Amino acid sequence: MERQDDGEDSAEEQGSPALAREHSGSPQQEVSASMRRNENYLPVPGEEKNLDVDFVNTNARSNESIPMKNLYADDGSPLYSSRLGPYFSDGRRRVDYVLAYQIQKPASIRRQSSRFSENNFIRRLRRSMSMRSSRAPLQPKEDPEIAAQDQRTDYHEDDKRFRREEFEENLLETGLELEKDEATKISGIGFLKIHAPWNVLCREAEFMKLKMPTKKVYEVKQGSNLVEKIRLFIHKVTAPLHPKVDANRPQSIKSLSHPFSREKQHLFDLSDRDKFFDSKTRSSIVYEVLKRTRCTRAKYSMGITSLLANAVYTSAYPLHDGDIDGVNAETNDRKLLYEEWASYSVFYKYQPIGLIRKYFGEKVGLYFAWLGVYTQMLIPAAIVGVIVFLYGCATVDDNIPSMEICDPRNNITMCPLCDRACSYWKLVSACGTARASHLFDNPATVFFSIFMALWAVLFMEHWKRRQMRLNYVWDLTGFGEEEQDHNRAEYEFRVMKKTVKQDQSGTTDEKVKLTCTDRMPAYLTAVVMMGFMILVTFAIVFGVILYRISIKAALHMSTYPAARSNIRATVKTTAAIINLIIIIILDEIYGAIARWLTKLEVPKTDKSFEERLIFKTFILKFVNAFTPIVYLAFFRGRLVGRPGRYLYVIGSYRMEECAHAGCLMELCIQLCITMLGKQLIQNNLFEIGMPKLKKLLRRRKSELDSKQEEELNKTLQRHEKDHILGPFVGLSPEYMEMIIQFGMVTLFVASFPLAPLFALLNNIIEIRLDAKKFVMELRRPIAAKAKDIGIWYNLLRGLSKVAVIVNAFVISFTSDFIPRLVYQYMYSLDGTMHGFVNHTLSYFNVIDFQPGTDPLQPGHLGHNVYTCRYKDYREPPSSSTPYELSKEFWAVLAARLAFVVVFQNVVMLMSDFVDWLIPDIPKDISLQMHKEKILMVELFMKEEQGKRLAARDNHNQDNCNSPSSATQTPPQPRSRTGTHAAGWENRHKQPEANTAPIYKL
């Protein structure tokens, strides 16, 4: 940790005054020395201010390389006992950021051959643990290493070294302290450790307008007395479900936060400077300095992203706080997160959102907060879905249509399901399918569809209120996106190439940038490729349709009784599994294609890159996941024709029909297999099984057993351990998975009421799985601020709106709900469902078969068949218009369309009413935000009044101590210099820790 005398001690240890110098001189001289601006350091607003602060002056050397101390003794043992922690070699200055780079050592100074096996093992360990997740096609803006792996230019090793030296010299000029470590156990990798001293932290915190807690704390009162009592009661009841973190300060106490200012340091509790800026804030400050520092000796300016893109540095990352397990593992936030969050044994507990935000930043904290709210809201949806399913199970024996189908006395002969190979069949053979369909196709599903539409609105409103509460607790109420978004490395590279081309042609512009004309080929390529990929998805779905048609005919022609016993179930299940495998494979392909297309467009900033990538990936993956489901729900069974005039594709392939009970059962099977399969394979197999399998293979290949591996891991330094971990690839893959799941839960919930239950079970595992991945398997991400979840909220809201329309069409056209209602109230003689099955079946005369389409075995049932039945509303053969659509068809169609219109408008109206009824900002939060502003104004008024009183007392005391004050002229007005000096002196007094008053709101 940082100490006030670190500068002097570190300078002696490093043997160089360039890393740290003892400060001397007046504050003004120190400020002018520390605020020297270099042309390679981009200025930020406010840097011109001449402030009275205490700085440690740090100068850069232009012609010397950065000193590198040997951290090992002759026998290879560490010189410092604290070297395994996240500190410099002196054991006190904290490593805030690490840059890794390739090194080439002469053979004479390489390590002894006895260590080669360990080096090989480390390389295999790093490769295996750096394996990306299967959902890693998306690219965040947080990790510069991932953002820089798109276009690399080959540079000579000397050129890379020269660029590193220039960049490191410029870093020194900004005030950062550096230390190199090339004697590592990872062969060929050197590390540059970066430490931000106190003066740099204060300067950058002021420039970045970071809100820091002041010494003033106040008591937060949530709502009225009754609401407060209810909240306390619920908190006591759910106490075992809360993680054991943040036990020191009660939840009703909050610090008053204010943007950090070096002029107002007296407002903040600086009694412990080591803990004032936590590790997350320190690393984000260093990252901002890295982004603004440039290399200008080349033909074009290079920042940290360009240096990473050109392999000048291979990786850049902040360090984890410490180890998780082990005898020497000290208590730290990472270990606490592992024990109270990343363990499957605490799956029933709430997430420590505050600690997650403290360690990973607001953006990651918001994701897990949203995932927690989504999972909690799935609990009532899952309960209602199970009740609907149980209602179907309880009423299946009382369902009259299924009883009529299962009654052998009806003796209904159905027309063949395929040409030639299929023969006539009895309707009673579809008894099992009809009974199973009632489990999901019953009147309760209509209620459940309305419930889920309102549930989606309540979920969105609940999340908005939760988000506003988090913004208040995390002091993000005044945060905006006004900070500058730096250019991406690929954009700078293309601009450089365009500049060189213009220089060669003799045409120069004032400011070179990429125009729409430059990107037009990329835009056209993206449109063509996106359309082609969507057509590929349609073609694959059509191929699965042909598979179902052909395998059904093949099974009917089979001579094995087992193959012919349950043809429908076999065809449905195998086709759904094939669709699942295709969806998983195409997900990976489409993710890579979307990333490639986005790279071709060369977006200027990381935010633009991320938004374009999300848009492309969402379209491709949504089409990939839902095209087979949409076909089953809305197209299958409607493009068939009728006996004697069927619709054929690709020659003799007759389009497939739905079962007599409708296509809802097949839609349910497809949804179930797709949802469970994606969650089981992508989550469990890819994210859990593959790392364990690779770890097992690594152990078998290496000569080290588990004990030797553990001993070797204990000797690695913190930055070496984190280098072995995989890079952080952003939150977009996690969000994308949940968005697709949300679509499956809401879009077709009328056909699968158990979808919320499966989603709930998956998310309970997903939360702990992602937590374990963030804490143990990935490098620590750069903390990024965010007020909301961004574009993902718009996607969720759009899906919730579309879900109302989709469920209306599913109930109306896919299920038999509307035909049953029409029959019961228009055609039934006794107002019951008796005779419904016979009403929905039309007659066909077998002599009207087209030549070559009649069954090969017409006597399969043991008797001659003259007429057969098929499901449709058509005129009988004896009618004047045989086989034409009957008036019952048009009546049912009108009722279906009317239901869609009424259902959509009623549910939309109810949703909008709920949206209007629930305010986006909780009332207590609104009041507290307003009163916090008043309290801040009062605090500043009291501080200004105290300054004026102190200045007046000092002036009066000077007049009283003057020996000639009685005989001289009246005193002149006080000089501004004296007032500033007094104020500076008062501001730099040591703050008292126990004098913080508590204000009540």
Secondary structure as GFF3:
##gff-version 3
##sequence-region A 1 1001
A	DSSP	alpha_helix	6	14	.	.	.	ID=ss1
A	DSSP	alpha_helix	27	34	.	.	.	ID=ss2
A	DSSP	beta_strand	97	102	.	.	.	ID=ss3
A	DSSP	three_ten_helix	107	109	.	.	.	ID=ss4
A	DSSP	three_ten_helix	113	115	.	.	.	ID=ss5
A	DSSP	alpha_helix	116	129	.	.	.	ID=ss6
A	DSSP	alpha_helix	144	147	.	.	.	ID=ss7
A	DSSP	alpha_helix	157	173	.	.	.	ID=ss8
A	DSSP	beta_strand	177	181	.	.	.	ID=ss9
A	DSSP	beta_strand	189	195	.	.	.	ID=ss10
A	DSSP	alpha_helix	198	207	.	.	.	ID=ss11
A	DSSP	beta_strand	211	219	.	.	.	ID=ss12
A	DSSP	alpha_helix	225	237	.	.	.	ID=ss13
A	DSSP	three_ten_helix	239	241	.	.	.	ID=ss14
A	DSSP	beta_strand	253	259	.	.	.	ID=ss15
A	DSSP	three_ten_helix	262	267	.	.	.	ID=ss16
A	DSSP	alpha_helix	273	276	.	.	.	ID=ss17
A	DSSP	alpha_helix	279	292	.	.	.	ID=ss18
A	DSSP	alpha_helix	304	309	.	.	.	ID=ss19
A	DSSP	beta_strand	315	317	.	.	.	ID=ss20
A	DSSP	alpha_helix	333	340	.	.	.	ID=ss21
A	DSSP	three_ten_helix	344	346	.	.	.	ID=ss22
A	DSSP	alpha_helix	353	360	.	.	.	ID=ss23
A	DSSP	alpha_helix	362	395	.	.	.	ID=ss24
A	DSSP	three_ten_helix	396	398	.	.	.	ID=ss25
A	DSSP	alpha_helix	400	406	.	.	.	ID=ss26
A	DSSP	three_ten_helix	408	410	.	.	.	ID=ss27
A	DSSP	beta_strand	413	414	.	.	.	ID=ss28
A	DSSP	beta_strand	425	426	.	.	.	ID=ss29
A	DSSP	three_ten_helix	427	430	.	.	.	ID=ss30
A	DSSP	alpha_helix	431	440	.	.	.	ID=ss31
A	DSSP	alpha_helix	443	473	.	.	.	ID=ss32
A	DSSP	alpha_helix	489	505	.	.	.	ID=ss33
A	DSSP	alpha_helix	516	557	.	.	.	ID=ss34
A	DSSP	alpha_helix	561	565	.	.	.	ID=ss35
A	DSSP	alpha_helix	567	601	.	.	.	ID=ss36
A	DSSP	alpha_helix	606	634	.	.	.	ID=ss37
A	DSSP	beta_strand	641	642	.	.	.	ID=ss38
A	DSSP	beta_strand	645	646	.	.	.	ID=ss39
A	DSSP	beta_strand	648	649	.	.	.	ID=ss40
A	DSSP	beta_strand	653	654	.	.	.	ID=ss41
A	DSSP	alpha_helix	664	678	.	.	.	ID=ss42
A	DSSP	pi_helix	679	689	.	.	.	ID=ss43
A	DSSP	alpha_helix	690	701	.	.	.	ID=ss44
A	DSSP	alpha_helix	706	715	.	.	.	ID=ss45
A	DSSP	alpha_helix	718	724	.	.	.	ID=ss46
A	DSSP	alpha_helix	732	746	.	.	.	ID=ss47
A	DSSP	alpha_helix	755	772	.	.	.	ID=ss48
A	DSSP	pi_helix	773	777	.	.	.	ID=ss49
A	DSSP	alpha_helix	791	809	.	.	.	ID=ss50
A	DSSP	pi_helix	810	814	.	.	.	ID=ss51
A	DSSP	alpha_helix	817	822	.	.	.	ID=ss52
A	DSSP	pi_helix	823	827	.	.	.	ID=ss53
A	DSSP	alpha_helix	836	839	.	.	.	ID=ss54
A	DSSP	beta_strand	841	845	.	.	.	ID=ss55
A	DSSP	three_ten_helix	846	848	.	.	.	ID=ss56
A	DSSP	beta_strand	867	871	.	.	.	ID=ss57
A	DSSP	alpha_helix	887	917	.	.	.	ID=ss58
A	DSSP	alpha_helix	923	961	.	.	.	ID=ss59
A	DSSP	alpha_helix	976	987	.	.	.	ID=ss60
A	DSSP	beta_strand	998	1000	.	.	.	ID=ss61
###
